[in-house]
Amino acid sequence: MSTLSKEYRERLEKLSTTNISDALDKLDIRGTALGIRPLWGAPKIIGTAVTIKMTAAGQTKSQYHLGSAAIDSASEGDIILVDNGGRTDVSVWGGILATGAKKKGIVGVIADGACRDADEYLAMNYPVFARAAVPLTARGRVIQESYNTMIQIGGVQVRPGDVVMADANGVVVIPVEKLDEVLADAELVLEKELQMMADIENGLSMMEVDQKYRYETMLK
């Protein structure tokens, strides 16, 4: 499913989620997910979205381990995103799934909910982002409703194939058809921020830098 060329990845690697978030703001695109952080000191991840939608367990029973079909459908360089509506009382990802995802070349997992086996992610050096860690299994509590359908993560719409970045600051989602615009604006933001920091290092006061670059309005 991966839609990211080497060129796009190289450009994204130079940016942070804060740069992307500012560009999304400038373009009036809702793409900054809230409340989701790495479960350990995970590196930045960049990839295309493979999605999973969860729902409550009930009369309809799960036929297979959640995430299994999504992992098998994914391509190297993808990121799996799991929508569990922000619930933190049950896990929607664990060490077995992480092992399978890493083996497939999936660069990381982002859950709008909780995950377990955080110690195993650290041991295998595998990036997992979530709202919380919790020991409770998904068995009998939640089931996979669908995969590779539209979901939401942290209040942000995510479609299969959208571009995702996550780092120590959080998670951003770039609509794939807006990638060129978002990248161009994010690169301008980064360039201006680097110029501001260079001016500070060279002796300008904070007020002088603020007046020179007009931080409050520089996205306009």
C-alpha positions in Angstrom: 0.0 0.0 0.0 2.9 2.4 0.5 2.6 5.6 -1.5 5.7 7.3 -0.3 8.6 7.6 -2.7 12.2 7.8 -1.5 12.2 11.5 -2.2 9.1 12.1 -0.1 10.6 10.1 2.8 13.8 12.0 2.7 12.0 15.3 2.9 9.8 14.1 5.7 12.8 12.8 7.7 14.1 16.3 7.9 10.9 17.6 9.5 9.2 17.1 12.9 5.5 16.7 13.7 5.6 20.3 14.9 6.6 21.5 11.5 3.9 19.4 9.9 1.3 20.5 12.4 2.1 24.2 11.6 1.8 23.5 7.9 -1.6 21.8 8.5 -2.8 24.8 10.4 -1.7 27.1 7.6 -3.7 25.1 5.1 -6.7 24.7 7.5 -6.4 20.9 7.5 -7.3 19.0 10.7 -4.4 16.5 10.9 -2.9 16.7 14.4 -4.0 13.9 16.6 -4.2 14.6 20.3 -3.2 12.6 23.4 -1.2 9.9 21.8 2.5 9.4 22.7 5.3 6.8 22.4 5.1 4.0 24.9 8.9 4.2 25.2 11.6 6.5 23.7 10.7 5.4 20.2 12.3 7.0 17.2 10.3 9.1 14.6 8.3 6.9 12.3 7.0 7.8 8.8 4.7 5.7 6.6 1.4 5.2 4.9 -1.7 4.3 6.9 -3.1 0.8 7.2 -6.2 1.1 9.4 -8.0 -1.0 12.0 -11.4 -0.2 13.5 -12.3 -1.8 16.8 -15.8 -2.3 18.4 -17.2 -3.7 21.6 -17.4 -7.5 22.0 -20.9 -9.0 22.1 -23.0 -11.5 20.2 -20.9 -11.2 17.1 -17.7 -13.1 17.8 -14.2 -12.5 16.6 -13.0 -15.0 14.1 -9.3 -14.3 14.3 -6.7 -12.3 16.3 -7.3 -8.6 15.8 -4.7 -7.1 13.5 -3.7 -10.3 11.8 -5.4 -9.5 8.4 -4.1 -5.9 8.5 -0.5 -7.1 9.0 -0.8 -9.5 6.1 -2.3 -6.8 3.9 0.4 -4.3 4.7 3.6 -3.4 2.8 7.0 -2.6 4.0 7.1 1.0 5.1 3.5 1.2 6.2 2.2 2.2 9.7 -0.8 0.4 11.3 -3.3 2.7 13.1 -5.9 1.2 15.5 -9.1 3.1 16.3 -10.4 2.0 19.7 -12.2 5.3 20.4 -9.6 6.4 23.0 -10.4 3.6 25.5 -7.6 2.9 28.0 -9.3 0.1 29.8 -8.3 -2.7 27.3 -5.3 -3.4 25.1 -5.6 -3.5 21.3 -2.0 -4.4 20.5 0.6 -6.6 22.1 3.9 -8.3 21.6 2.8 -11.1 19.3 1.3 -8.6 16.9 4.3 -6.3 17.1 6.6 -9.3 16.3 4.5 -10.0 13.2 4.4 -6.3 12.1 8.1 -5.9 12.5 8.8 -9.0 10.5 6.6 -7.7 7.7 8.5 -4.4 7.6 5.7 -2.3 9.1 7.6 0.7 10.7 5.3 1.2 13.7 1.9 1.1 15.3 -0.3 3.9 16.5 -3.3 3.2 18.7 -6.1 5.5 19.8 -6.5 3.4 22.9 -4.2 1.3 25.1 -1.6 -1.4 24.4 0.2 -4.0 26.4 3.6 -5.6 26.4 5.4 -2.2 26.4 8.5 -3.9 27.7 8.6 -6.2 24.7 8.4 -3.2 22.3 11.4 -1.7 24.0 13.3 -5.0 23.9 12.6 -5.5 20.2 13.2 -1.8 19.4 9.7 -1.5 17.9 7.9 1.9 17.9 4.4 1.8 19.4 2.4 5.0 20.1 -0.8 4.9 22.3 -2.8 6.7 25.0 -1.6 4.3 27.7 -0.2 0.9 28.6 -2.5 -1.6 30.3 -2.2 -5.4 31.0 -5.9 -6.3 30.1 -6.3 -8.4 27.0 -8.7 -7.6 24.2 -10.2 -11.1 24.5 -13.9 -10.9 25.4 -13.8 -7.1 25.6 -13.3 -5.7 22.1 -13.1 -7.2 18.6 -11.9 -6.0 15.2 -14.8 -4.5 13.3 -12.9 -3.8 10.0 -9.6 -3.0 8.5 -8.4 -0.7 5.7 -11.5 1.5 6.2 -11.7 5.1 7.2 -11.1 5.6 11.0 -10.3 8.4 13.4 -7.2 8.7 15.6 -7.2 11.4 18.2 -10.1 13.2 16.5 -8.4 13.1 13.1 -9.8 11.3 10.0 -7.4 8.7 8.7 -7.9 6.8 5.4 -5.9 3.9 4.1 -2.9 5.4 2.2 -2.8 8.7 4.1 0.7 9.7 5.2 1.5 9.5 8.9 4.3 10.8 11.1 4.8 10.2 14.8 7.6 11.4 17.1 8.2 12.5 20.7 5.7 15.3 20.2 2.8 13.2 19.0 1.1 12.2 15.8 0.2 14.0 12.5 -1.8 12.7 9.5 -1.4 14.2 6.1 -4.1 13.6 3.5 -2.2 11.9 0.7 -3.6 14.3 -1.9 -2.3 17.3 0.1 1.2 15.9 0.6 3.0 18.3 -1.7 1.3 21.4 -0.3 1.9 20.3 3.3 5.6 19.4 2.7 6.3 22.7 1.0 4.8 24.8 3.8 6.4 22.6 6.5 9.8 23.1 4.9 9.3 26.9 4.9 8.3 26.8 8.6 11.5 24.8 9.5 13.7 27.1 7.5 12.3 30.2 9.3 12.7 28.5 12.7 16.3 27.7 12.0 16.9 31.3 10.9 15.4 32.5 14.2 17.5 30.2 16.3 20.6 31.2 14.4 19.9 34.9 15.0 19.5 34.2 18.8 22.8 32.4 18.8 24.4 35.3 17.0 23.3 37.7 19.7 19.8 39.1 18.8 17.5 39.5 21.7 14.2 37.6 21.9 12.2 40.7 21.2 14.4 41.6 18.2 13.9 38.1 16.8 10.2 38.3 17.5 9.8 41.6 15.7 12.0 40.5 12.7 10.0 37.3 12.1 6.6 38.2 13.6 6.1 34.7 15.1 2.4 35.2 15.9 1.6 35.8 12.3 4.3 33.9 10.4 1.9 31.2 9.2 -0.2 33.7 7.3 
